[in-house]
Amino acid sequence: MSFTATRPKFRQPPRAPVVSGYVGPGDTQSFLIWGSVARGYSAAYAAPGNNPAFTIVDSSGANSTVINVLSTGLTDTAAVSAFIGLHGTPSVTKLWDQSGAGNHWTQATVANMPTLSLSAINSLPTMVFVAANSMVLKSGTFAAVAQPFTFLAVAKRTTAINGNYLASNDSDVQLGGTTTANETQFYAAGNITSTAGNDNLFHVSQGASVSGAFAATLNIDGATQAVGSATGAIGGTGILSIGAYPTGIQYTDCSVSEVGVYGAAYNSSVQSNTRTAYGL
């Protein structure tokens, strides 16, 4: 009597689930202040799926609702759609500072709040500012920042107004547009401009102030578009405002999805991460 040995079948070990990791600008560069209505600051901020990005209200200032960053890294636009279905077009009363510094941008008067538009920039939301309505969001006091520092904005301008995407009133640092069509400016004790940022199109703009020299970089090609020199003290202190100058001038017809300030020279990895996130 003979026996044929039977080999036991080899079983593959169970595979660990594949998780696609979100990478935000904060995973590349530490920011002093950063906010977005479209996405999360970092993988750690997105991971819980319930950290706040912005707060919206209805046209009467009621029904305040916090919109969170999902674990995907994007903001919860489904919650915004549900809000719109119940209450109409939302206004943004607070843009949360996701950097961890807790210096949020706020506006208490409904008429002066930007409205929120869904699917405005490659299916991602944006805040819409109207100059005639004096729309602006303001931070609390922003601590002094020595050179180098960089202002960043994901924004588009709809009218050729000398206004700001992001501005500080202490050292008079401004990133925005001029009265010339298609012209973006970065001002920090001196002014440089570039016509690479066409109006009515979203761009990733960065203005960096570094050891007496500064440069503005636009997302169109990811390259430095203009370079100039500056004299005098340059800081980045005071109140930081979105959509206007903090003292209530230079309101801007524009859409802004993301803004931030970091204490370093222009970082090309931040530019690349931001452009990729918005499909620009």
C-alpha positions as CSV (number, residue, x, y, z in Angstrom):
1,M,0.0,0.0,0.0
2,S,1.5,3.3,-1.0
3,F,0.6,6.8,0.0
4,T,1.0,10.0,-1.9
5,A,2.0,12.9,0.2
6,T,-0.3,16.0,-0.2
7,R,1.4,19.3,0.1
8,P,-0.6,21.8,2.1
9,K,-1.7,24.8,0.1
10,F,0.3,27.9,0.7
11,R,-1.9,30.8,1.8
12,Q,-0.9,34.3,1.1
13,P,-0.8,36.5,4.2
14,P,-3.6,39.1,4.2
15,R,-2.5,42.4,2.7
16,A,-2.6,45.5,4.7
17,P,-5.1,48.0,3.3
18,V,-3.6,50.6,1.0
19,V,-4.2,54.1,2.3
20,S,-3.4,57.0,-0.1
21,G,-1.6,59.6,2.0
22,Y,-2.6,63.3,1.7
23,V,0.3,65.7,1.6
24,G,-0.4,69.4,2.4
25,P,1.8,72.5,2.4
26,G,2.4,72.1,6.1
27,D,4.1,68.7,5.4
28,T,6.8,70.6,3.4
29,Q,7.0,73.9,5.2
30,S,6.0,75.1,8.6
31,F,3.6,78.1,8.3
32,L,3.1,81.0,10.7
33,I,-0.5,81.2,9.6
34,W,-2.4,79.3,7.0
35,G,-6.0,78.9,5.9
36,S,-8.0,77.3,3.1
37,V,-11.6,76.7,2.2
38,A,-10.5,73.9,-0.1
39,R,-8.1,71.6,1.7
40,G,-6.1,70.7,4.8
41,Y,-2.8,72.1,6.1
42,S,-1.1,68.7,6.5
43,A,-1.6,65.0,6.7
44,A,-1.8,65.2,10.5
45,Y,-4.5,67.9,10.3
46,A,-6.5,65.9,7.8
47,A,-6.2,62.4,9.4
48,P,-9.0,62.7,12.0
49,G,-11.4,63.9,9.4
50,N,-13.0,66.5,11.7
51,N,-10.7,69.4,12.1
52,P,-12.2,72.8,11.1
53,A,-11.5,74.7,7.9
54,F,-14.1,77.5,7.9
55,T,-17.4,78.5,9.4
56,I,-20.3,79.7,7.3
57,V,-23.6,81.4,8.1
58,D,-26.7,82.3,6.1
59,S,-27.7,85.7,4.8
60,S,-29.1,86.8,8.1
61,G,-26.0,85.6,10.1
62,A,-27.8,82.6,11.5
63,N,-27.3,78.8,11.2
64,S,-23.6,79.0,11.9
65,T,-22.0,75.7,10.6
66,V,-18.3,74.6,10.9
67,I,-17.1,72.9,7.7
68,N,-14.3,70.4,8.4
69,V,-11.4,68.9,6.6
70,L,-12.0,65.3,5.6
71,S,-9.5,62.5,5.9
72,T,-8.9,62.8,2.2
73,G,-7.4,66.2,2.8
74,L,-10.3,68.1,1.1
75,T,-13.0,70.1,2.8
76,D,-16.5,68.7,3.3
77,T,-18.3,70.2,0.3
78,A,-21.2,67.8,0.8
79,A,-21.9,69.5,4.1
80,V,-21.8,72.9,2.3
81,S,-24.2,71.6,-0.4
82,A,-26.6,70.5,2.4
83,F,-26.3,73.9,4.0
84,I,-27.1,75.6,0.6
85,G,-30.1,73.4,0.2
86,L,-31.5,74.5,3.5
87,H,-30.3,78.1,3.8
88,G,-29.1,79.4,0.5
89,T,-25.7,80.9,-0.4
90,P,-23.4,80.8,2.5
91,S,-21.1,83.6,3.8
92,V,-17.8,82.9,5.4
93,T,-17.6,84.3,8.9
94,K,-14.4,82.6,9.9
95,L,-11.4,81.1,8.1
96,W,-9.6,78.8,10.6
97,D,-5.9,79.1,11.0
98,Q,-4.9,75.5,10.5
99,S,-1.2,76.1,11.2
100,G,-1.7,75.5,14.9
101,A,-1.1,79.2,15.9
102,G,-4.9,79.7,16.3
103,N,-4.8,83.2,14.7
104,H,-8.0,82.8,12.7
105,W,-9.5,85.3,10.1
106,T,-13.0,86.5,11.1
107,Q,-15.7,88.9,10.1
108,A,-18.8,89.6,12.3
109,T,-20.9,91.7,9.9
110,V,-22.7,89.6,7.3
111,A,-22.7,92.3,4.6
112,N,-18.9,92.4,4.8
113,M,-18.3,88.6,4.7
114,P,-17.2,86.9,1.5
115,T,-19.6,84.4,0.1
116,L,-18.6,80.8,-0.6
117,S,-18.7,79.4,-4.1
118,L,-18.5,75.6,-4.7
119,S,-16.6,74.1,-7.7
120,A,-15.0,77.4,-8.5
121,I,-11.5,76.2,-9.1
122,N,-11.2,72.7,-10.6
123,S,-14.1,71.4,-8.5
124,L,-12.8,73.1,-5.3
125,P,-14.5,75.9,-3.4
126,T,-13.4,79.6,-3.1
127,M,-14.4,82.7,-1.2
128,V,-15.7,85.5,-3.3
129,F,-14.9,89.1,-2.3
130,V,-16.8,92.1,-3.6
131,A,-15.1,95.5,-3.3
132,A,-18.3,97.5,-3.3
133,N,-19.5,95.6,-0.3
134,S,-16.3,96.1,1.7
135,M,-15.8,92.4,2.1
136,V,-12.8,91.4,4.2
137,L,-11.6,88.9,6.7
138,K,-9.1,89.9,9.4
139,S,-6.8,88.0,11.7
140,G,-5.8,89.0,15.3
141,T,-2.5,90.7,15.9
142,F,0.2,88.9,14.0
143,A,3.6,88.7,15.7
144,A,6.7,90.3,14.2
145,V,8.4,88.3,11.5
146,A,12.0,88.9,10.5
147,Q,13.3,88.4,7.0
148,P,13.0,86.0,5.3
149,F,9.3,85.6,5.0
150,T,6.8,84.7,2.2
151,F,3.2,85.6,1.5
152,L,1.1,83.0,-0.4
153,A,-2.3,83.2,-2.0
154,V,-4.4,81.0,-4.3
155,A,-6.6,83.6,-5.9
156,K,-8.0,85.3,-9.0
157,R,-8.9,88.9,-9.6
158,T,-12.0,89.9,-11.5
159,T,-11.5,93.7,-11.7
160,A,-8.3,95.7,-12.2
161,I,-8.4,97.3,-8.7
162,N,-5.3,98.2,-6.6
163,G,-6.3,95.7,-3.9
164,N,-5.0,92.8,-1.9
165,Y,-5.4,89.1,-1.6
166,L,-3.4,89.1,1.6
167,A,-2.0,92.2,3.4
168,S,-0.4,93.3,6.7
169,N,-0.9,96.9,7.9
170,D,2.2,97.2,10.2
171,S,5.1,96.8,7.9
172,D,2.8,97.4,4.9
173,V,3.3,94.1,3.2
174,Q,0.8,93.4,0.3
175,L,0.2,90.7,-2.2
176,G,-2.5,91.4,-4.7
177,G,-3.2,93.4,-7.9
178,T,-2.7,96.9,-9.2
179,T,-5.0,99.2,-11.3
180,T,-3.3,97.7,-14.4
181,A,-5.1,94.7,-16.0
182,N,-3.4,91.3,-15.5
183,E,-0.8,92.8,-13.1
184,T,0.1,91.2,-9.8
185,Q,2.2,93.0,-7.2
186,F,4.1,92.2,-4.1
187,Y,4.9,95.2,-1.9
188,A,7.3,95.1,1.1
189,A,9.0,98.6,1.6
190,G,9.3,98.6,-2.2
191,N,7.2,97.3,-5.1
192,I,7.6,94.7,-7.8
193,T,5.0,93.7,-10.4
194,S,4.4,91.0,-13.0
195,T,1.9,90.7,-15.8
196,A,2.1,86.9,-15.7
197,G,-0.9,86.6,-13.6
198,N,-3.8,87.1,-15.9
199,D,-7.1,88.4,-14.5
200,N,-10.1,86.1,-14.2
201,L,-7.9,83.0,-13.8
202,F,-6.7,81.4,-10.6
203,H,-3.0,81.6,-9.8
204,V,-0.7,80.6,-7.0
205,S,1.1,83.8,-6.1
206,Q,4.0,84.0,-3.7
207,G,5.9,87.1,-2.6
208,A,9.1,86.6,-0.6
209,S,11.1,89.2,1.3
210,V,14.7,88.0,1.8
211,S,17.5,90.0,3.3
212,G,16.6,93.3,1.6
213,A,15.5,91.6,-1.7
214,F,12.2,90.1,-2.6
215,A,10.6,88.2,-5.4
216,A,7.1,87.4,-6.6
217,T,6.4,84.1,-8.1
218,L,3.3,83.2,-10.0
219,N,2.0,79.7,-10.6
220,I,1.6,80.0,-14.4
221,D,5.0,78.5,-14.9
222,G,6.3,78.1,-11.3
223,A,9.2,80.4,-12.0
224,T,10.2,83.7,-10.5
225,Q,8.6,86.4,-12.6
226,A,10.0,89.6,-11.1
227,V,12.8,90.5,-8.7
228,G,13.6,93.8,-6.9
229,S,15.4,95.3,-4.0
230,A,13.9,96.9,-0.9
231,T,15.1,99.3,1.7
232,G,14.0,100.1,5.2
233,A,12.4,97.8,7.8
234,I,10.3,94.9,6.5
235,G,8.4,92.8,9.0
236,G,5.0,91.3,8.5
237,T,3.5,92.4,11.8
238,G,0.1,93.8,12.7
239,I,-3.3,92.5,11.4
240,L,-3.4,90.2,8.4
241,S,-6.4,90.7,6.1
242,I,-7.8,88.9,3.2
243,G,-9.6,90.7,0.4
244,A,-8.6,94.2,1.4
245,Y,-6.0,96.2,3.4
246,P,-6.5,95.9,7.2
247,T,-7.4,99.6,7.7
248,G,-10.4,99.4,5.5
249,I,-9.0,100.4,2.1
250,Q,-8.0,98.7,-1.2
251,Y,-11.0,96.3,-1.2
252,T,-10.7,93.9,-4.1
253,D,-13.1,92.1,-6.5
254,C,-11.4,88.7,-6.2
255,S,-11.8,85.0,-5.3
256,V,-9.4,83.6,-2.7
257,S,-9.2,79.9,-1.8
258,E,-6.0,79.7,0.2
259,V,-3.6,82.1,2.0
260,G,-0.6,81.7,4.2
261,V,2.6,83.2,5.6
262,Y,5.8,81.3,6.3
263,G,9.1,82.4,7.8
264,A,11.4,81.4,5.1
265,A,12.5,82.3,1.6
266,Y,10.4,81.2,-1.4
267,N,9.9,77.4,-1.3
268,S,9.4,75.8,-4.7
269,S,8.1,72.6,-3.0
270,V,5.2,74.6,-1.5
271,Q,4.5,76.1,-4.9
272,S,4.5,72.7,-6.5
273,N,2.3,71.1,-3.8
274,T,-0.2,74.0,-4.1
275,R,-0.4,74.0,-7.9
276,T,-0.9,70.2,-7.9
277,A,-3.6,70.4,-5.3
278,Y,-5.6,72.9,-7.3
279,G,-4.8,71.4,-10.7
280,L,-3.1,74.6,-11.9
